């Protein structure tokens, strides 16, 4: 439900169930924090990539192309 909440809306029942579960489950509270941090980092990467002038360096592009070709030739 933590992941579902990050991408869509939970029903009222799901929201209550999640709050009750998080109250008693320290593992899921940690997972929720980690998941939120990962989502924020990915969103920041996408925002940075959309800035004007954002480019991949040539070395990275060449290495990526080589890896793609190796996988295709398997």
Number of C-alpha atoms within 10 A of each C-alpha: 14 17 11 9 13 13 9 9 11 15 10 9 8 13 15 12 13 16 12 11 13 16 11 10 11 11 9 15 16 12 13 17 12 12 15 14 12 12 13 12 12 11 12 12 11 11 10 12 13 11 9 7 8 9 10 9 8 9 9 10 12 11 11 12 11 12 12 11 11 10 8 8 7 5
